[in-house]
Amino acid sequence: MIYTVFQLVCLFYLYSFFGWCLEVVYAAIGRKEFVNRGLLNGMLCPVYGVSMVFMLVFMDSLREEWFYLFLGCMVVGTVTELLTGLLLEKVFHLRLWNYSGKKFQAGGYICLAAAMVWGGLGILVIKFINPLLMAVLENIPYLPGLVGLVLLSLILIVDAAMTIGALLKIKNQNQAMADIAEGLSQASRSLQAVIVGVVDRRMNRAFPSLKKKEAETEEEKQELIRQKTVFAYGCSFHKIAWIFVIGAFLGAVVEMVFCRFTMGWWMSRSSLLYGTFSLVWGIGVAGATIVLYRYRNQEDSHIFMAGTLLGGAYEYICSVFTELAFGAVFWDYSDIPFNLGGRINLLYCFFWGIAAWVWMKRLYPLVSGWIEKVPKGAGKALTYVFLLFLAWDITISAAALGRFGERAQGVSPQNGVEAWIDAKFPDSRMEQVYPSAKTMDEWKPD
């Protein structure tokens, strides 16, 4: 199903509200009292809204494959929950939930039981609830609906700003965060005190096991010093940016070599028109680093299984995204056994698992050490040079791919920019860079 932006935003708010209701009911059953379990003051849990929107967009094509739909929704929901937990701890040093006491958990952020709940919720939403909601949304007049969404968005922004400002003030981790909190609340210091107090009391009431991590030990103090003096130390922004670039380059090269030995000829596997970069690999390696960084010392089998599941789900999502965004399919595994709609197959999922193990256990320590040896000033400058170049390259490539798909459908250029793109990047050039790409008319999945 193809959703409009209006529908997706409506669904985000609806499922955020339903998630809030689910959390309130869960807390009421366990504690026999009403508790606002949301991070925000309003009646929304955005993690549910984001998860469900992702499931609807990327997992809808699996609606007739119950097992794969359950598995895909389980992975999407679990990864969203993990990233949310990591983000909250990274920014606020807060832990709002902890699964450490449950079986088959990872760092207290996720566990098998919660993952299965996400899978069940995904099936319930995609198979039963969402068709009903879509029928209701189709009967809502566009203009009143748009006005309502704008008002809801303004309320959400104000709520988020007040909550973030209060949390930063509560934590007061460093001067930068204190300045942000001060900026958000300087309009009214009395209101600030009220907001900070309300949020602090509500958070502790909603999450009794709330943990506030403070750098008290000597080891933690030394860690903070290294973060300030070493370029791209740990799992920082600059480290992830460099890993993205390196992963994109190495991924494209590895696939070219693989094609040479399996097919007998060199095939371009680049995602971009300029340079040898595979965005699928770049995002995959950077994402795996973010998700698995804390678990890099876990057993090999755990890393392999996580890579297999996450890699398969990631490749499936990439396939759906390119189809929706560009009207083209860049790989088709229909001829390989144990494939799912030609988008992924079991063998390549295992390759993702092996790649995750090789990266986290063997390559990441080496690459990380090399990156951290770069002088801090030069390293930061190079980060922005890399990102600006890739942003330009991605923009040009996306525009050319869009016209490539439109030309296949007989759509003529509508303006001078599109005419320039057609002249600069004709079909012969596109087929050379993207030899395995197929338009939707050419792709006939089993």
C-alpha positions as CSV (number, residue, x, y, z in Angstrom):
1,M,0.0,0.0,0.0
2,I,1.3,3.5,-0.9
3,Y,0.6,6.1,1.8
4,T,0.5,9.8,1.5
5,V,2.5,12.1,3.8
6,F,-0.8,13.2,5.3
7,Q,-1.9,9.6,6.1
8,L,1.5,8.7,7.6
9,V,1.5,11.7,9.9
10,C,-2.0,10.9,11.0
11,L,-1.1,7.3,11.6
12,F,2.0,8.4,13.6
13,Y,-0.2,10.3,16.0
14,L,-2.8,7.6,16.3
15,Y,-0.3,4.8,17.0
16,S,1.6,7.1,19.4
17,F,-1.6,7.6,21.3
18,F,-2.5,3.9,21.2
19,G,1.0,3.1,22.5
20,W,0.5,5.5,25.3
21,C,-2.8,3.9,26.2
22,L,-1.1,0.5,26.1
23,E,1.7,1.7,28.5
24,V,-0.8,3.2,30.9
25,V,-2.9,0.0,31.0
26,Y,0.3,-2.1,31.5
27,A,1.4,0.2,34.4
28,A,-2.1,0.3,35.9
29,I,-2.3,-3.5,36.0
30,G,1.1,-3.8,37.6
31,R,0.9,-0.9,40.0
32,K,-2.8,-0.5,40.5
33,E,-2.7,3.2,39.8
34,F,-2.7,5.6,36.8
35,V,0.7,6.7,35.7
36,N,1.7,8.7,32.6
37,R,4.3,6.3,31.2
38,G,5.2,8.5,28.3
39,L,8.5,10.4,28.1
40,L,6.5,13.5,27.1
41,N,3.9,15.2,29.2
42,G,1.2,14.6,26.6
43,M,-0.7,11.4,25.8
44,L,1.8,10.2,23.2
45,C,4.6,7.6,23.0
46,P,6.4,8.4,19.8
47,V,8.4,5.2,19.8
48,Y,5.2,3.4,19.0
49,G,4.2,5.8,16.3
50,V,7.6,5.6,14.6
51,S,7.8,1.8,14.9
52,M,4.3,1.3,13.4
53,V,4.8,3.8,10.6
54,F,8.0,2.0,9.6
55,M,6.2,-1.4,9.8
56,L,3.4,-0.1,7.6
57,V,5.7,1.3,5.0
58,F,8.3,-1.4,4.8
59,M,6.5,-4.6,5.9
60,D,3.1,-4.2,4.2
61,S,4.3,-6.4,1.3
62,L,4.7,-9.3,3.7
63,R,1.0,-9.2,4.9
64,E,0.3,-12.6,3.4
65,E,3.5,-14.1,4.8
66,W,2.6,-14.4,8.5
67,F,5.9,-15.8,9.8
68,Y,8.1,-13.3,7.9
69,L,5.7,-10.5,8.8
70,F,6.0,-11.4,12.5
71,L,9.8,-11.6,12.2
72,G,10.1,-8.3,10.3
73,C,7.9,-6.4,12.7
74,M,9.8,-7.9,15.6
75,V,13.1,-6.7,14.2
76,V,11.8,-3.2,13.3
77,G,10.2,-2.6,16.8
78,T,13.2,-4.0,18.6
79,V,15.7,-1.9,16.8
80,T,13.6,1.2,17.3
81,E,13.4,0.4,21.0
82,L,17.1,-0.2,21.2
83,L,18.0,3.0,19.4
84,T,15.6,5.0,21.6
85,G,17.2,3.5,24.7
86,L,20.7,4.3,23.5
87,L,19.8,7.8,22.6
88,L,18.2,8.6,25.9
89,E,21.3,7.3,27.8
90,K,23.7,9.1,25.4
91,V,22.0,12.4,25.7
92,F,20.4,12.4,29.2
93,H,22.2,9.5,30.9
94,L,18.8,8.1,31.7
95,R,17.5,4.6,31.6
96,L,13.7,4.6,31.4
97,W,13.3,0.8,31.2
98,N,15.5,-2.1,32.1
99,Y,15.1,-5.7,30.9
100,S,18.2,-7.0,32.8
101,G,16.1,-9.3,34.9
102,K,14.5,-11.1,31.9
103,K,15.9,-14.0,29.8
104,F,17.5,-13.4,26.4
105,Q,18.1,-9.7,26.9
106,A,20.8,-7.4,25.6
107,G,22.1,-4.7,27.9
108,G,18.7,-4.3,29.5
109,Y,17.5,-2.3,26.4
110,I,15.8,-5.2,24.6
111,C,14.7,-8.7,25.3
112,L,13.1,-11.6,23.5
113,A,9.7,-11.2,25.2
114,A,9.5,-7.5,24.3
115,A,10.6,-8.4,20.7
116,M,7.8,-10.9,20.4
117,V,5.3,-8.4,21.6
118,W,6.5,-6.0,18.8
119,G,6.0,-8.8,16.3
120,G,2.5,-9.5,17.6
121,L,1.6,-5.8,17.6
122,G,2.9,-5.5,14.0
123,I,0.7,-8.3,12.8
124,L,-2.3,-7.0,14.7
125,V,-1.9,-3.5,13.2
126,I,-1.1,-4.4,9.6
127,K,-3.6,-7.2,9.3
128,F,-6.6,-5.8,11.3
129,I,-6.3,-2.4,12.8
130,N,-4.8,-0.3,10.0
131,P,-7.4,-1.2,7.3
132,L,-10.0,0.2,9.6
133,L,-8.1,3.3,10.4
134,M,-7.4,3.9,6.7
135,A,-11.1,3.7,6.0
136,V,-11.7,6.4,8.6
137,L,-8.9,8.6,7.3
138,E,-10.2,8.5,3.8
139,N,-13.4,10.1,4.9
140,I,-11.7,13.0,6.7
141,P,-11.8,16.3,4.7
142,Y,-8.2,17.3,3.8
143,L,-8.2,20.9,4.9
144,P,-9.7,20.3,8.4
145,G,-7.4,17.3,8.8
146,L,-4.4,19.3,7.9
147,V,-5.3,22.1,10.4
148,G,-5.7,19.4,13.1
149,L,-2.3,17.9,12.2
150,V,-0.6,21.3,12.4
151,L,-2.1,22.0,15.8
152,L,-1.1,18.6,17.1
153,S,2.5,19.1,15.7
154,L,2.8,22.5,17.4
155,I,1.6,21.0,20.7
156,L,4.1,18.1,20.3
157,I,7.0,20.5,19.5
158,V,6.2,22.7,22.6
159,D,5.9,19.6,24.8
160,A,9.1,18.1,23.5
161,A,11.0,21.4,24.0
162,M,9.8,21.7,27.6
163,T,10.5,18.1,28.4
164,I,14.0,18.2,26.9
165,G,14.8,21.5,28.6
166,A,13.7,20.1,31.9
167,L,15.6,16.9,31.5
168,L,18.8,18.7,30.6
169,K,18.4,21.0,33.6
170,I,17.7,18.1,35.9
171,K,20.8,16.3,34.6
172,N,23.0,19.4,34.3
173,Q,25.7,17.1,32.9
174,N,27.9,19.8,31.4
175,Q,27.9,23.4,30.5
176,A,26.7,22.9,27.0
177,M,23.6,21.1,28.1
178,A,23.0,23.6,30.9
179,D,23.2,26.4,28.3
180,I,20.6,24.6,26.1
181,A,18.3,24.1,29.1
182,E,18.8,27.8,30.1
183,G,18.0,28.9,26.5
184,L,14.8,26.9,26.5
185,S,13.6,28.3,29.8
186,Q,15.0,31.8,30.1
187,A,11.7,33.3,29.1
188,S,10.3,32.5,32.5
189,R,12.4,31.3,35.4
190,S,9.4,30.6,37.5
191,L,7.8,28.6,34.8
192,Q,11.1,26.8,34.4
193,A,11.1,25.7,38.1
194,V,7.6,24.4,37.7
195,I,8.3,22.5,34.5
196,V,11.5,21.0,35.9
197,G,9.8,20.0,39.1
198,V,6.8,18.5,37.3
199,V,8.9,16.5,34.9
200,D,11.3,15.3,37.6
201,R,8.4,14.1,39.8
202,R,6.5,12.6,36.9
203,M,9.5,10.7,35.5
204,N,10.4,9.2,38.9
205,R,6.7,8.3,39.4
206,A,6.3,6.7,36.0
207,F,9.7,4.9,36.1
208,P,10.5,4.0,39.7
209,S,13.6,2.1,38.5
210,L,14.9,5.2,36.7
211,K,18.7,5.2,36.7
212,K,20.8,8.4,36.5
213,K,24.3,7.5,35.4
214,E,27.0,9.8,36.9
215,A,30.7,9.8,36.2
216,E,31.9,9.1,39.7
217,T,34.6,6.5,39.3
218,E,38.2,7.2,38.2
219,E,37.7,5.0,35.2
220,E,34.7,7.0,34.0
221,K,36.6,10.3,34.6
222,Q,39.5,9.0,32.4
223,E,36.9,8.0,29.8
224,L,35.6,11.6,29.7
225,I,39.1,13.0,29.3
226,R,39.8,10.7,26.3
227,Q,36.6,11.7,24.7
228,K,37.7,15.4,24.8
229,T,41.3,14.8,23.7
230,V,41.2,11.9,21.1
231,F,39.6,12.5,17.7
232,A,36.4,10.4,17.1
233,Y,36.8,8.5,20.4
234,G,34.4,5.7,21.1
235,C,31.1,5.6,19.1
236,S,31.0,9.3,18.4
237,F,29.5,11.3,15.5
238,H,32.9,11.7,13.7
239,K,33.7,8.0,14.2
240,I,30.4,6.9,12.7
241,A,30.8,9.4,9.7
242,W,34.2,8.0,8.9
243,I,33.0,4.4,9.3
244,F,30.1,5.2,6.9
245,V,32.5,6.4,4.2
246,I,34.9,3.6,4.7
247,G,32.1,1.0,4.8
248,A,30.5,2.4,1.6
249,F,33.8,2.2,-0.3
250,L,34.9,-1.2,1.0
251,G,31.3,-2.7,0.5
252,A,31.3,-1.6,-3.2
253,V,34.8,-3.0,-3.8
254,V,33.9,-6.3,-2.1
255,E,30.8,-6.7,-4.2
256,M,32.7,-5.9,-7.4
257,V,35.3,-8.6,-6.5
258,F,32.5,-11.1,-5.6
259,C,30.8,-10.5,-9.0
260,R,34.1,-10.9,-10.8
261,F,34.7,-14.4,-9.3
262,T,31.1,-15.6,-9.5
263,M,30.0,-14.1,-12.8
264,G,33.3,-13.7,-14.6
265,W,33.2,-10.0,-15.2
266,W,33.6,-6.7,-13.3
267,M,30.2,-5.2,-12.4
268,S,29.7,-1.7,-11.0
269,R,28.1,-2.0,-7.5
270,S,28.2,1.7,-6.7
271,S,25.1,3.5,-5.4
272,L,26.3,6.8,-6.7
273,L,27.4,8.3,-10.0
274,Y,30.7,9.7,-8.8
275,G,33.0,7.5,-6.8
276,T,32.8,3.8,-5.7
277,F,30.4,3.9,-2.8
278,S,27.6,1.5,-1.8
279,L,25.2,3.4,0.4
280,V,23.6,0.1,1.5
281,W,26.9,-1.1,2.9
282,G,27.8,2.3,4.3
283,I,24.6,2.7,6.2
284,G,24.7,-1.0,7.1
285,V,28.2,-0.9,8.6
286,A,27.5,2.5,10.4
287,G,24.2,1.2,11.7
288,A,25.7,-2.1,12.9
289,T,28.4,-0.2,14.7
290,I,25.8,2.0,16.5
291,V,23.6,-0.9,17.4
292,L,26.3,-3.5,18.3
293,Y,29.0,-1.3,19.7
294,R,28.0,-2.0,23.3
295,Y,27.8,-5.7,22.6
296,R,31.1,-6.1,20.6
297,N,32.5,-8.2,23.4
298,Q,29.6,-10.7,23.3
299,E,29.9,-14.2,22.1
300,D,30.6,-14.8,18.4
301,S,27.2,-16.6,17.9
302,H,25.3,-13.7,19.3
303,I,27.0,-11.2,16.9
304,F,26.3,-13.6,14.0
305,M,22.6,-14.1,14.8
306,A,22.1,-10.3,15.4
307,G,23.8,-9.6,12.1
308,T,21.8,-12.2,10.2
309,L,18.4,-10.9,11.4
310,L,19.3,-7.2,11.3
311,G,21.0,-7.5,7.9
312,G,18.2,-9.3,6.4
313,A,15.6,-6.8,7.6
314,Y,17.8,-3.9,6.6
315,E,18.3,-5.3,3.0
316,Y,14.5,-5.9,2.7
317,I,13.8,-2.3,3.8
318,C,16.3,-0.9,1.4
319,S,14.7,-2.9,-1.5
320,V,11.2,-1.6,-0.6
321,F,12.6,2.0,-0.2
322,T,14.3,2.0,-3.6
323,E,11.2,0.6,-5.2
324,L,9.0,3.3,-3.7
325,A,11.4,6.2,-4.1
326,F,12.8,5.5,-7.6
327,G,10.4,3.0,-9.2
328,A,13.4,0.6,-9.7
329,V,14.7,-2.5,-8.2
330,F,18.5,-2.8,-7.8
331,W,18.8,-6.5,-7.0
332,D,16.6,-9.5,-7.5
333,Y,17.2,-12.8,-5.8
334,S,14.2,-14.6,-7.3
335,D,16.5,-17.3,-8.8
336,I,18.2,-18.0,-5.5
337,P,16.6,-20.7,-3.2
338,F,14.9,-19.6,0.1
339,N,14.3,-16.0,-1.1
340,L,11.6,-13.7,0.0
341,G,9.9,-11.9,-2.9
342,G,13.3,-11.6,-4.6
343,R,14.3,-9.0,-2.0
344,I,16.4,-11.1,0.4
345,N,17.5,-14.7,0.6
346,L,18.7,-16.9,3.4
347,L,22.3,-17.3,2.0
348,Y,22.9,-13.5,1.8
349,C,21.3,-13.1,5.3
350,F,24.0,-15.5,6.5
351,F,26.5,-13.3,4.7
352,W,25.2,-10.3,6.7
353,G,25.8,-12.3,9.9
354,I,29.3,-13.2,8.9
355,A,30.0,-9.6,7.9
356,A,28.7,-8.4,11.3
357,W,31.1,-10.8,13.1
358,V,34.1,-10.0,10.9
359,W,33.4,-6.2,11.3
360,M,32.8,-6.1,15.0
361,K,35.4,-8.7,16.1
362,R,38.2,-8.2,13.6
363,L,38.0,-5.1,11.5
364,Y,36.4,-2.5,13.8
365,P,39.1,-2.5,16.4
366,L,41.7,-1.9,13.7
367,V,39.7,0.7,11.8
368,S,38.7,2.5,15.0
369,G,42.4,2.7,16.1
370,W,43.5,4.1,12.8
371,I,40.7,6.8,12.8
372,E,41.6,7.9,16.4
373,K,45.2,8.5,15.3
374,V,44.1,11.2,12.9
375,P,44.8,14.7,14.3
376,K,41.7,16.2,15.8
377,G,41.5,19.4,13.8
378,A,42.3,17.7,10.4
379,G,39.9,14.9,11.3
380,K,36.9,17.1,11.9
381,A,37.6,19.1,8.7
382,L,37.8,15.9,6.7
383,T,34.6,14.7,8.2
384,Y,32.7,17.6,6.8
385,V,34.4,17.4,3.5
386,F,33.4,13.8,3.1
387,L,29.8,14.5,4.2
388,L,29.4,17.5,1.9
389,F,30.8,15.6,-1.1
390,L,28.5,12.6,-0.4
391,A,25.5,14.9,0.1
392,W,26.1,16.4,-3.3
393,D,26.8,13.0,-4.9
394,I,23.6,11.6,-3.4
395,T,21.5,14.5,-4.6
396,I,22.8,14.2,-8.2
397,S,22.4,10.5,-8.2
398,A,18.9,10.6,-6.8
399,A,17.8,13.1,-9.4
400,A,19.3,11.0,-12.2
401,L,17.7,7.8,-10.9
402,G,14.3,9.6,-10.7
403,R,14.6,10.6,-14.3
404,F,15.9,7.2,-15.3
405,G,12.6,5.7,-14.0
406,E,10.5,8.4,-15.5
407,R,12.1,8.0,-18.9
408,A,11.3,4.2,-18.8
409,Q,7.7,5.2,-18.4
410,G,7.8,7.7,-21.3
411,V,7.7,10.8,-19.2
412,S,9.3,13.8,-20.9
413,P,11.4,16.4,-19.0
414,Q,9.2,19.1,-17.5
415,N,11.9,21.8,-17.0
416,G,15.4,22.8,-17.8
417,V,16.9,20.9,-14.9
418,E,15.3,17.6,-16.0
419,A,16.5,18.2,-19.6
420,W,20.0,18.8,-18.3
421,I,19.9,15.6,-16.3
422,D,18.7,13.6,-19.3
423,A,21.5,15.0,-21.4
424,K,24.2,14.5,-18.7
425,F,23.1,11.1,-17.5
426,P,21.4,9.2,-20.4
427,D,20.3,5.6,-20.1
428,S,23.6,4.3,-21.4
429,R,25.4,6.0,-18.5
430,M,22.8,4.9,-15.9
431,E,23.0,1.3,-17.2
432,Q,26.8,1.4,-16.9
433,V,26.7,2.5,-13.3
434,Y,23.6,0.5,-12.3
435,P,23.8,-2.6,-14.5
436,S,21.5,-4.7,-12.3
437,A,18.8,-2.1,-11.9
438,K,15.4,-2.9,-13.3
439,T,12.3,-0.7,-13.7
440,M,9.1,-1.8,-12.1
441,D,7.8,-2.8,-15.5
442,E,10.8,-5.1,-16.0
443,W,10.7,-6.6,-12.5
444,K,8.3,-9.5,-12.1
445,P,8.8,-11.0,-8.6
446,D,7.6,-14.6,-8.0
